[in-house]
Amino acid sequence: RCTDINNNPLRTIMYEIHLPKGAKVSRNLEHGGEVVMPRGAQYRVVDKKIADNGDIEAVLEYILP
């Protein structure tokens, strides 16, 4: 577990982003399947879970422009 300079535990947030069919994004399979979203991309929060330790898991849906 990571801590800050005062040894306080850091919280993390993990995003899962759903892309609708036809979404135009940049994919780079050489870097572990990295996906780059367009500038100004907007998302809708579909689901969110907060663990007992404060970590957050959020499911987002990309909104087509």
C-alpha angles and dihedrals in degrees: 000000000000123000136193124242090279091053093251113147114255120228120227134207124207121195126203108193121199114208118205119225110277096029111150108222134147115249126195111189092180091069100053096285095304113185122202116204123213119267111272093021114171128210140193119220107237099173139355133192127187117200123217089258092055097256113143130217113192130184113208133186119213111233111220112234 
